[in-house]
Amino acid sequence: MHTNIPEKAKLLEKLKDHGFNVPDFIYVPADIFTTENFGQLDRFLQAHRESYKVIARSAHPMESNYKGGTFDSLETYADIEGIKYARKKMLAMAETAKWLSIKRQQIFHHAPEIDINEMGVVVMPFVNGTSVMAKMIRNEWEFGYCRNRSYKVQNDPYITKVPHDRKLVQLSKDIQKALGFKCEIEYIVSTTGEVHVVQAKDISDIETLEEKESERSIRLDGIRRIRLRRNYRERPVYIMDNKTFYIHIISLCEDIIHDANGAAPDITPVISCIQSYEKELEKFALRHQRFAVLGFSIQNTGDLYQIANHYLDDFPDLQQTLSNALQKNLYNIDIFIAEADTLIAKDKIRINLCSHDAYGIDTVRNPLWSAYWYVDRHDSMVKEFCRLGFKTGDTIGMDIDAEGKPLVYRH
C-alpha cells in the first residue's frame, strides 16, 4: 500500500468515488519502475486494448507544490514499454528542458527540492477531443479552451465565461463542492461531446490579483485625468542579439585558425564563449522572477549560424565539437525564452501557448505577453531600440493603448 500518493491521483480517485465521469486510470508509483513488478499495470493495459495509445500523466508525490505544466504528460503506446518510455522522457525533460523552470520555482516560489526519480505516473486511456480548463475567479467561472483538432488547422487557446455547454458550469460547481476546496479542473470533451474529468488541482492557497484588489480597494465616483493608462507592466529586460553572437563566434574561429599556423587549432576559446553566453542566460533567469526578452535577433540569423557551424570543416573532429556546442546552445536559448513572461520581437516569433501557459491558474496574475513589430520594419526597429539605449538589465515599461497597440519605453 503506497501512502505517499500524489494529489493528482488522490483527487481523481475521490471524484470517481463521487460518481463523476473520470476515465479509468491507474497510479503507478516510482518503485514499480525499479522492481518492474508491472502485473497490475499490465492487467490495466490489457483491459484497454481498444485504443492503441494511452496518456501517461506525471505524478510526483511533491508535484502539487509546483505550477501546472511543470512536468509532462505524454501520449504513448498502450503497453509496458510505452509507459516506461513515457516516464523516462518525463525524467529527461525535468533534467533538461524543464530544469530552469523547476529551479526558478524553488527560488521565487519556495517550491521544495525534489528527487525526480520519485516520479510516478497516472495512466488512463487516451481521449481524443478538446481540452477545457475551468476555475472560479472571484465569483465567476471561466473556461479555457485548447482546440487543435488537427496538425494542419491550429487555433489559439481562448478564455470564455460562457462554455460551449452550459452544463459545464454546474458540473464544475458540483466538482468543487465534492472536493471541498477551490480547484482548477481539466476536462476533455470528446469528439462525440462526452465530458471527461481528467485532472483537478487544489488552488485554494493561490492568490489572484483580482481577488486581492477587491479585498483592498475602494470604488470612487469618477476621475479627471489627461493621460489614460491601460494594461501596463514593468519588467527587467534581456536583449537577445544572436546575430552579433554568431559574428563573434566566427571571428574567434578566424583568430584561432590564424594563430594555429597550420596545426590543429585550439577551440577552447570558442567553446568557452558559448558556455559563457549560456551561463549569462541562466544567471539572468535565476536573478529575476519575471522578465522580458527583447529580440533583436533570435532566429533567422541568415547564413551566420551555418557559417559558424562549418567554419572548421577542415578539422572534422573540432568541427563536430563546435557543431554540437552550437546545437546545444540553441536548445538552451529556447529553455531561457520559455521562462520569460514577455517577449518583444518581430512578427512570426511568438510564445507558443499550451493549455497551462494560456489559462492555468498561475497565469491569472501574470499572463504571457507576446508583443511584436511587422517583419518589414525589423531593421529600423532594432536601430531605434539601439538609438534609445536599450540594454540588458534595464527595466522597461509596456503600456497598451485603447487600440491594443503596445508602447515600450525605458525607465
N, C-alpha and C positions, 0 to 999 in steps of 0.2 A: 504494500500500500504506500503510495507516494504522498507525503504530507505537504511538500513544498510545491503545490500546484499553481501555475501562473494564473493571474487574473483572467486572462483571455479564456482559458479552458473552464475555470470555475463559473464565470458568468454565462457562458454558453450552456453549461450543464444546468444551471439554475433556470435559464429561460426555457430550456427544453422541458424541464420538470413542470413549468407553469403552462405548458401546452402551446408555446409559440412555435412557429414553423422554422425550426432550426434544422439545417441539413444534418444527416447522420455524420458523426465525427468521432475521432479517437485522438486522445492526447498521448504522444509518445515521448517520455522523458529522456534526458540525455543518457542515463545509464543503460538504457536499452540498446543504444548505438554502440556502447562499449562492450556489453555482454553478447550482443547480437541475438538476443532472445526475442525474435520477431514473430513468435507464434500468434499472439493476439492481433498484431498489425496485419499479418498475412491473412488471417480469417476475415478481418475487416475489408481488406482489398479484394478478396475472393467474392465477397458479397456485393461488390460494386464494379463488376467487370463490364456492366452495360456501358460504361464510359471508359475510353482508353486512357483518360487522364484524370488526375485529381489536383486539388490545390493544397499545397503544404504551407501552413502559416507559421511564422516564427512564434515561439512560445518559451521565452526565457523566464525563469522564476522572478527576475527583477525588472522585466520589461515594462511594467506599469509605471516605473519611475522615469521612463523616457518618453519623449513625444511620439505620437503616432507616426508610423512610416520610417522610424529609425532603423528597424530591422525588416527584413524582406519576407514577402510571401511569393511563392513561385508555383507556376503550373508545372506538373511533371507527370511522368508515366505512372500508371496505377499498378506498380509493382515495388517490391522491396528495394531494388536497385535505384528506382526512380526517387524514392523517399530519401535514401542515403545520399544520392546526388544533390537533391534539393537542400538538405541540411548542410552538406559540405560547402555548397555555394553560399548559403547564409553566413557560415563562419568566415569564409573567404571575403565576402563583401564587408562584413563587420570589421575586418582587419585591414581592408584596403579602401574601397570607395566610401565607406561609412565611418572610418576611424576618426576623421576630423569632426564630423557631426557628434559622435559619441564623446570625444574629448571636450568639445565646446560645451556640451550639456553638463558634463561633470564640473567644468569651471564656472559657467554662468548660471546654471540651474541647480547646482549641488546634487546632481544625479550621482548615485553611488558607483564606486568601482565595481566592475563585473568580471566574472570569469566566463568568457564567451563559450568555453567548452561545456558549460552547463545548459546550453541552448537545447530545448526540446522543440517538438513540432506538433501542431494540430493539423490533422489530415481530414479532409472532407471531400466528397465528390465535387468535381468542377461543375459550376452552374454558369452557362453562357447567358449573358444579359448585361443590364445596366447597373452600375454601382451607384447607390444613393446613400449619402451620409446625413443623418438627422441629429439635431441637437437643439436645445432650447436656449435662446439668447434673450436675456431679461425675461419677458413673459410671452415670447413668441417662438414658435418652432420654425427653424429654417432647414432647408433641404438642399444639399449639394449634389449635383448630377455629374457623372463622368460617363459620357455616352459615346463610345467609339465602337461602332458595330462592325467595322472592317478596317483593314490596314490602309485601304485606298481613301476612305472617307473618314476624316478626323474632325471632331468637334471639340471646341474648348470647354472645359468644365464651367458650370454656371451655378448660381445660388438663387433659390426662389423661396418665398413663403407659401406658395401655392403648389403643392406637389401634383404630379400627373394623376394621382388617385387620392382623393380626399381621405380615404380610409387610412392612409399613411399617418395622418395627424393623430387619429385616435389610437392607432396601433402603437405609435411612439409614446403617447401618454401612458398606455397600458404597460408597456415595457418598463418605462421609468418608474411607474408605481410598483411594479412587481419587484424590481431590483432595490427600490427604497432609497435611491440617491440620484442626483443629476447625472445623466450619462450621454455619451455620444454613441449612436447606433449606426452600424453599417448594414445596409440591405443589398441584396442582389435581386433585381427584378428580371425574371427570366423572359425569354422571347415570347412565351405564352402568357405573360402577365402575372405569373405567380411570384409572390413576395417571400424571399428567404431572409431570415435574420442570420448574418454570418459573423457578427462581431459586436461587442459592446465594451465601452471603456468608461470607467468612473472619472468624471470631470468635476466632481463636486468641490474639489480644492483648488481649481484653476480659476483665477480671477480674469475677467474680461474687462476691457476698457469701458464699454458701455455701462456695465453694471456698477463699476466703481464711480464713474461720472454721475450716475443717477443718485448714488448714495451721498455724494459730496458736493452737489451742485444746487443752485437756486435759480429758478427761471424768472427773468425780469420782463419788463413790458416793451422794451424796444432799445434801439441803439442808433446813434448818429456817428457815421464814420466816412472817411474819404476812400480808403483802400480796403477792398474786400479780400479776405484770405480764406481759401477753401483747400481742403486736402493737402496738408502741409506735413513734411517730415524733414528731420536733420539726420545726417549720417556722416561718420568718417569715411573717406573715400580712398580706394586703391586704384591708381591709374595703371591700366594694363596696356602695355605697348610691346607686343610680341614681335612686331616688325623690327624695332630697334634692337630687341634681344637677339634675333637671328642674325642681324648685321654684325653685332658684336661677336657672336659665335664664329661667323665666317672670318672676321678679322683675326680672331685668335688662331684659327686654323692656318691662315696665311702666315702668321708670325712663327708658329711652331715648325711649319714646313721650311720656311726660310732659314730658321736657326738650326735646323737639323743637318743642313749641308749634305743631303743625300742619304743620311742614315734614317732609321725609323724614328719619326718624331715622338716626343713625349706629350701625350694628350691630357696629362693631369690638369693643366690649367683650364682646359675646355670643360672637362668633367666637373671640376671644382666650381666653375662659373654656373653650370646648370644646377648643381646641387645648392649653391648659394641662393639662386633665384627661388628654388622650391622652399628653402628654409625661410626666406623672406615672406613668402605667401603664408606659410604655417604660422610664423610669429604674428603676422597681422591678424589672421583669423582667430588666434588664441588671445589676442590683446583686446579685441573689440567684439562685444556680444552681437551687435547688429552693425552691418557695414554695407557700403555701396561699392560696386565695381564700375568704373568709367572706362569703357573700352575704346581706346584709340586704335588698337589692333589686337583682336582676339583670335580670329580665324582668318582664312583667306589672305595670307601674307604674301600672295603672289608666288613666285618661284623660290623665295628665300628659304623656306623650310626644306625643299628638295635640294637646294644648293648646299645648305648646311649638312644635310644627311649624307650627301655624296661627295663632299669636298675631299675626303680621304680615301677615295676609291682605289688609289694606287697602293694603299696599305690595307688589304681586306680585313685583317683582324682588328685593326684600330677603327676602321670604318664601321664594323659591326658593333663595336663597343659604343661608339658615338651614336649610331643609329638607335641602339637600344635605350641609351640615356635620353635622347630626344623624344622617343616614343613614350617613355615613362613620364617625361616632363609634361606632355600633352594630357596624360591621364591625371596627373596631379593638379594641373591647371583647372580641369573640369571639376575635380573634387573641391577646389577652393571656390570656384564660382558658384557651385551648388550651395554653399553656405551663406552667400550674400542674399539679403532680402530685397536689394535694389540693384538693378542692372540698367546702366545707361549706355547705349551703343547704337550703331546704325541698325535700321530696319533689317529684318531677316535673322538677327541674332536676338534670342529671347530665352527666358527661363521656361523650360518645359514643365508644365504643371501636371503632377499626378493628383489623385484624389485628396490625399492628406495635405499636400502643399497648397492645393487650391482652396479647400474649405474645411480642413481639420480644425479642431478647437484651438490649436496653437497658432493658427493664422488669423484668428478673430481680432486679436490685439495688434498683430504686426503682419498684415497681408503682404504678399510678394508684389513688387512693382517692377515692370519692365518698361522703361522709357526709351524712346528711340528718335532718331532723325532719319530722313529719307536717304537712301543709298547715294543718290546723285549729289548730295550735299556733304558727303563724308569728309573729303579733304578740307573743305572750307570750315567745317565744324571743328575738326581737330586743330586747325590753325587758330581758330578763335579761342578754344579752351587753353591752348598754349599761350596765346597773347594775354589772356586774363590771368595766367599764372597758376592754373590748377595743378596741384601736385599731390602725390600720395601722402596721406596723413592729414590733409585739410578736412575741415568739417564743411560739408556742403548742405544747402537747403534746397528742397524741391517743393515748389508751390504749383498746384494745378488749378488753372483758372476755370471760369464758368463754362468755357467751351471745351474743357478737357485737354487743354494744351499745357504741358509742364514747363515751368521756368526753373532753371538750375542756377544757383549762384554760390560763390564762396563767402564764408564768414571772415 
